[in-house]
Amino acid sequence: MSADVAGVVVGLIALVVGAIGAFAALRSNWFESTAQSQEEFRDVRRQLKEHRPALVELAAKLHTSTANGPTTVPRTHLLTDPQWMPDRPVPLDAVRLSWVGGRVGRAPQKILRAARRVLPVSTGRRRFDSYSNALGALARPTLFFDNPTFSLVASDWTDPASPQLSFSECRYFPTIDIAEALCHELASVAISGPDGEVLQPSWRSMPLRRAMRSRLLDPTLRPISIAVSTLLIRRKPDGNAEFFLNLRDAEATVTYAGAYMVVPTGVFQPGSKSPAALREDFDLWRTIMREFSEEVLGNPEADGTLGMTVDYANESPYVELDQARLAGEIRPYYLGFGLDAVELWAHVLTAVVVDDAAFGRIAPTLVEKNAEGIMIGHVRTKAGIRGIPLSKDQVDFYLSAGMMSSPSAACLALAWQHRSLLLS
């Protein structure tokens, strides 16, 4: 081999070795940047849980300070509108539901692009394609299922005491793809420094939230699954009352992790995968009953993961609850409608008043821990279960401590405001 040829060969070998080294370094950088991106995602999730009360207050101020923006339910940070709130509690049946049919898909591409800005890198320098995929891979809660839901597609608030709400079928994940991205976006720009100081961000830094700024309840921008938040009130023979709360498990649930919630509360959704459930479970009272069975009594949750429908006519506690309602011993009320300021999740606000004797029959014992958290404030005495007194001191304590989710705080504040009507 001539010296010239040998030199060329050596040069080629050097080029190959250099290319391999460069590729290895680049590959290492890819792995490092991917790991860093994913850890940043987890860190924002941790900060979101830790600083949620401050973020809720901040988000409420941001939205209520905009021109023609929403108001809040007094004493809370729950976004609402005067048209969404009746002057006083009305029977739950006053809320008129209509089924439009069809299926609501994912949000439009403009919204999805804004939502993807908060997503971490998956592999090959590509971001996860949805928040639910990122959450499932990197910070999966215990209760995390893409179950069917009822999605709000139209609403008529001409009569605040009897709104008309129209729904189609949807899935849970397309809803949280936007709701949790809204939370993440706010936390990532508002929480600053190692001490987690919460500062007011600019609207420009939040393109996803900015897109919904003046269209908070626009179903063309996102799927709007709703939750039914219910304050359970036990009315005593002397006219006094008690209520019950649930402390959400910080690792089990996607939303309101670690917050105090009214019970029973749950997503408005079918109780099973059966097509018949779309018709049979399209009912606010049945949603409340299923959540009561799960959260208060500790029964397995009918959350849409199984194929067996709920037999309301023959199964306990549904039979007993329906009978007590027909007898006037249970009185469900509609209190109003609102949006959580951070995730813009919609909530139907309700209260269910149960006479003492009926409560003792239907719920002689209360579960101490359920799938979503632990029951708070109730004690067992020789006279039976005692809840949290519905008194000024207790209401002031829970509303001022910043421990409750904003929909739960709204239920408690409204129930206290209208206690004379509810307990009459």
C-alpha positions in Angstrom: 0.0 0.0 0.0 1.5 3.3 -1.0 1.9 6.1 1.5 -0.7 8.2 -0.2 -3.3 5.4 -0.1 -2.4 4.7 3.5 -2.9 8.3 4.4 -6.3 8.3 2.8 -7.3 5.2 4.7 -6.1 6.6 7.9 -8.1 9.8 7.2 -11.2 7.9 6.4 -10.9 5.9 9.6 -10.4 9.1 11.5 -13.5 10.6 9.9 -15.6 7.5 10.8 -14.3 7.4 14.3 -15.1 11.1 14.6 -18.5 10.7 13.2 -19.2 7.8 15.6 -18.0 9.9 18.5 -20.1 12.9 17.4 -23.2 10.7 17.0 -22.6 9.2 20.5 -22.2 12.7 22.0 -25.3 13.9 20.2 -27.2 10.8 21.3 -26.1 11.3 24.8 -27.3 15.0 24.6 -30.6 13.8 23.3 -31.0 11.4 26.2 -30.0 14.1 28.7 -32.3 16.7 27.2 -35.2 14.2 27.1 -34.6 13.2 30.7 -34.4 16.9 31.7 -37.6 17.8 29.8 -39.4 14.9 31.5 -38.1 15.8 35.0 -39.2 19.5 34.4 -42.7 18.2 33.6 -42.8 16.2 36.8 -41.5 19.2 38.8 -44.2 21.5 37.5 -46.8 18.8 38.4 -45.4 18.8 41.9 -45.4 22.5 42.2 -49.0 22.6 40.8 -50.2 20.4 43.7 -48.2 22.2 46.3 -49.2 25.7 45.2 -52.7 25.1 43.9 -54.6 27.4 46.4 -52.4 30.3 45.4 -52.8 29.5 41.7 -56.6 29.3 42.0 -56.6 32.7 43.6 -54.3 34.1 40.9 -56.3 32.6 38.0 -59.5 33.9 39.4 -58.1 37.4 39.6 -56.7 37.1 36.0 -60.1 36.1 34.6 -62.3 38.5 36.6 -60.1 41.5 35.8 -60.7 41.1 32.0 -63.2 43.2 30.2 -66.7 41.6 30.4 -65.0 38.8 32.3 -66.7 36.4 34.8 -67.4 37.0 38.4 -66.9 34.6 41.3 -69.2 32.9 43.7 -69.0 35.1 46.9 -66.4 34.0 49.4 -64.8 31.7 46.8 -62.6 31.8 43.7 -65.0 29.8 41.5 -65.7 31.6 38.3 -69.3 32.1 37.4 -71.8 34.4 35.6 -75.0 36.0 37.0 -76.9 34.1 34.4 -75.6 30.8 35.7 -76.7 31.4 39.3 -80.3 31.1 40.5 -81.3 33.6 43.2 -81.9 30.7 45.6 -81.6 26.9 45.5 -84.1 25.2 43.3 -85.1 21.5 43.1 -82.5 19.5 41.1 -85.1 18.6 38.5 -85.3 22.2 37.5 -82.1 21.6 35.5 -83.3 20.5 32.1 -81.0 18.0 30.3 -81.2 17.2 26.6 -79.3 14.6 24.6 -78.0 15.8 21.2 -76.2 12.6 20.2 -73.0 12.2 18.3 -69.6 12.2 19.7 -67.3 15.1 20.7 -63.7 14.6 19.6 -60.5 16.3 20.5 -60.1 20.1 20.6 -59.4 21.9 17.3 -55.8 21.9 16.0 -55.1 25.6 17.0 -56.0 24.7 20.7 -54.0 21.4 20.6 -50.9 23.2 19.3 -51.1 25.7 22.2 -51.6 22.8 24.6 -48.6 20.9 23.2 -46.3 23.7 24.2 -46.3 22.5 27.8 -45.6 18.8 26.9 -42.2 17.2 27.6 -40.0 15.4 25.1 -40.9 11.8 24.6 -38.3 10.2 22.3 -36.2 11.4 19.3 -36.7 15.0 20.2 -40.5 14.7 19.7 -42.9 15.9 22.3 -45.7 13.7 23.7 -48.7 14.2 21.5 -51.2 14.8 24.4 -51.2 15.7 28.1 -52.9 12.5 29.0 -50.2 10.4 27.3 -47.5 12.4 29.1 -49.2 12.1 32.4 -49.8 8.4 32.0 -46.1 7.8 31.1 -44.4 10.1 33.6 -46.8 10.8 36.6 -49.6 8.4 36.3 -52.3 8.7 39.0 -53.8 5.6 40.5 -57.2 6.4 39.1 -56.6 7.1 35.4 -59.0 5.8 32.8 -60.3 7.1 29.5 -63.9 6.5 30.4 -66.9 7.9 28.5 -68.3 11.2 29.7 -71.2 13.5 28.9 -69.8 16.6 27.2 -71.6 20.0 27.2 -72.3 21.1 23.6 -74.9 23.9 24.2 -76.5 25.8 27.1 -79.4 28.1 27.5 -79.3 30.3 30.6 -82.4 32.4 29.8 -83.8 31.3 33.1 -81.0 30.9 35.7 -83.3 28.8 37.9 -84.0 26.3 35.1 -81.1 26.1 32.7 -81.1 24.0 29.6 -78.0 21.9 29.2 -77.3 19.9 26.0 -74.8 17.0 25.8 -73.1 14.6 23.5 -70.8 11.7 24.2 -67.1 12.3 24.8 -64.1 10.7 26.5 -62.3 11.7 29.7 -58.8 12.1 28.2 -59.6 14.7 25.5 -61.0 16.8 28.3 -58.0 16.6 30.6 -55.7 17.1 27.6 -56.9 20.7 27.7 -57.8 21.1 31.4 -54.5 19.8 32.7 -52.5 21.7 30.0 -54.2 24.9 31.3 -53.1 24.0 34.8 -49.6 23.2 33.7 -49.2 26.3 31.6 -50.2 28.6 34.4 -48.0 26.9 37.0 -45.0 26.9 34.6 -45.1 30.7 34.2 -46.5 31.8 37.5 -44.3 29.9 40.0 -40.9 31.4 40.3 -37.7 30.5 42.2 -36.8 27.8 44.6 -39.2 29.1 47.2 -42.2 28.7 44.8 -43.3 32.4 44.9 -46.4 32.8 42.8 -46.3 35.8 40.6 -48.8 37.2 38.1 -47.9 36.2 34.6 -48.8 38.1 31.4 -51.6 36.8 29.1 -49.0 36.7 26.3 -47.1 34.0 28.2 -50.2 31.7 28.3 -51.4 31.2 24.7 -53.7 28.3 25.6 -55.5 30.2 28.3 -55.5 33.4 26.2 -57.4 31.5 23.4 -60.2 30.9 25.9 -60.1 34.2 27.7 -63.4 35.5 26.5 -64.9 32.2 25.5 -64.8 30.2 28.7 -67.8 28.0 28.0 -67.4 27.7 24.2 -67.7 24.0 23.2 -66.1 24.7 19.8 -62.8 25.3 21.6 -62.6 22.2 23.7 -64.6 19.2 25.1 -66.5 20.4 28.2 -67.0 17.4 30.4 -68.6 18.5 33.7 -68.5 17.4 37.3 -71.4 17.3 39.7 -70.3 18.7 43.1 -72.6 17.9 45.9 -72.7 19.0 49.6 -74.2 16.2 51.6 -76.2 17.7 54.6 -77.6 15.7 57.4 -80.6 17.6 58.9 -81.0 16.9 62.6 -84.5 16.8 64.4 -83.6 20.0 66.2 -83.1 21.9 62.9 -79.3 21.9 63.1 -77.3 20.1 60.4 -74.0 18.5 59.6 -71.9 18.1 56.5 -69.1 15.9 55.2 -65.9 16.3 53.3 -63.4 14.1 51.5 -59.6 14.8 51.5 -58.4 13.8 48.1 -55.5 11.4 47.8 -52.6 13.4 46.3 -51.4 10.4 44.3 -54.7 8.8 43.3 -56.5 11.5 41.4 -55.8 13.7 38.4 -57.7 16.8 39.6 -57.7 18.5 43.0 -55.1 16.2 44.4 -54.7 16.9 48.1 -57.7 19.2 48.3 -60.8 19.0 50.5 -63.9 18.2 48.5 -67.6 18.0 49.2 -69.1 14.6 49.0 -70.4 13.1 46.9 -68.7 14.6 43.8 -67.9 13.0 40.4 -67.7 13.4 36.7 -71.1 13.4 34.9 -70.6 10.2 33.0 -72.2 6.8 32.3 -71.8 4.2 35.0 -70.7 1.5 32.6 -69.4 0.8 29.0 -72.8 -0.5 28.0 -74.5 1.6 25.2 -77.6 1.5 27.4 -75.9 3.5 30.1 -75.7 6.5 27.8 -79.5 6.7 28.2 -80.0 5.3 31.6 -77.3 7.3 33.4 -78.0 10.6 31.7 -79.4 12.0 34.9 -77.9 14.2 37.6 -79.6 12.5 40.5 -78.3 9.1 39.4 -74.8 10.5 39.2 -75.1 11.8 42.7 -76.4 8.4 43.9 -73.5 6.5 42.3 -71.0 8.8 43.9 -72.8 8.5 47.3 -72.6 4.8 47.1 -68.8 4.9 46.3 -67.5 7.8 48.4 -69.8 7.7 51.4 -70.6 4.0 51.7 -67.4 2.6 50.2 -69.0 0.5 47.5 -67.2 -0.3 44.3 -67.3 2.6 41.9 -69.6 2.5 38.8 -67.3 4.7 36.8 -67.7 3.4 33.3 -64.8 1.0 33.3 -67.1 -2.2 33.4 -69.8 -3.4 31.1 -72.5 -4.1 33.6 -75.2 -1.5 34.0 -76.4 -0.2 37.4 -79.8 -1.7 38.4 -81.3 1.4 40.1 -84.7 -0.3 40.6 -83.3 -3.2 42.6 -79.8 -2.5 43.9 -78.9 -0.9 47.3 -78.5 1.9 48.1 -80.2 3.2 45.0 -83.6 1.8 46.0 -83.4 3.3 49.4 -82.2 6.7 48.1 -85.0 6.9 45.6 -87.6 5.8 48.1 -86.4 8.4 50.6 -86.5 11.1 47.9 -90.0 10.2 46.9 -91.0 10.3 50.6 -89.5 13.8 50.9 -86.8 12.6 53.3 -84.1 13.5 50.8 -84.2 16.8 48.9 -81.6 17.5 46.2 -81.1 21.1 45.2 -79.4 22.9 42.3 -77.3 25.8 43.6 -75.6 27.1 40.4 -72.9 26.5 37.9 -69.3 27.5 37.7 -65.8 26.9 36.4 -62.6 26.2 38.3 -60.3 29.1 37.5 -57.2 27.0 37.0 -58.4 24.2 34.8 -61.6 25.7 33.6 -63.5 22.5 34.4 -67.2 23.0 34.6 -69.2 22.1 37.7 -72.9 21.8 38.5 -73.2 22.8 42.1 -75.7 20.9 44.2 -76.7 20.2 47.8 -78.6 17.1 49.1 -80.4 17.5 52.4 -81.1 14.2 54.1 -83.4 13.9 57.2 -81.7 12.4 60.2 -83.8 9.2 60.3 -83.3 8.5 56.6 -79.6 9.1 56.9 -79.3 6.6 59.7 -81.2 4.0 57.7 -79.3 4.4 54.4 -75.8 5.2 55.9 -75.6 3.6 59.3 -71.8 3.6 58.9 -69.6 5.8 56.7 -66.5 4.6 55.0 -63.3 6.1 56.5 -61.3 5.7 53.3 -62.5 5.4 49.7 -60.7 5.1 46.3 -60.2 8.9 46.0 -59.3 9.8 49.6 -60.4 9.8 53.2 -63.6 11.1 54.8 -62.9 14.2 57.0 -64.6 15.4 60.2 -67.1 12.7 61.0 -66.9 10.8 64.3 -68.6 7.8 65.7 -70.5 8.2 69.0 -72.9 6.1 70.9 -75.7 8.1 69.2 -74.3 7.3 65.8 -72.3 9.1 63.1 -71.6 12.8 63.6 -70.5 15.0 60.8 -69.0 18.5 60.7 -71.5 21.0 62.3 -73.0 23.3 59.7 -72.2 26.3 61.8 -70.7 29.7 61.2 -67.5 28.8 62.9 -67.0 25.7 60.9 -68.0 27.3 57.6 -65.8 30.2 58.2 -62.9 27.9 59.1 -63.1 25.8 55.9 -63.8 28.7 53.6 -60.9 30.9 54.9 -58.3 28.2 55.3 -57.7 27.8 51.5 -58.0 24.0 51.9 -61.1 23.4 49.7 -61.4 23.1 46.0 -63.2 26.2 44.6 -66.4 24.2 43.5 -66.6 22.6 47.0 -66.1 26.0 48.6 -68.9 27.4 46.5 -71.3 24.6 47.5 -70.5 25.2 51.2 -70.8 29.0 50.9 -74.1 28.8 49.0 -75.6 26.2 51.3 -74.7 28.4 54.3 -76.1 31.5 52.6 -79.4 29.7 51.9 -79.5 27.5 55.0 -82.9 28.7 56.1 -84.4 27.4 52.8 -82.4 24.2 52.7 -83.2 23.2 56.3 -86.8 24.3 56.4 
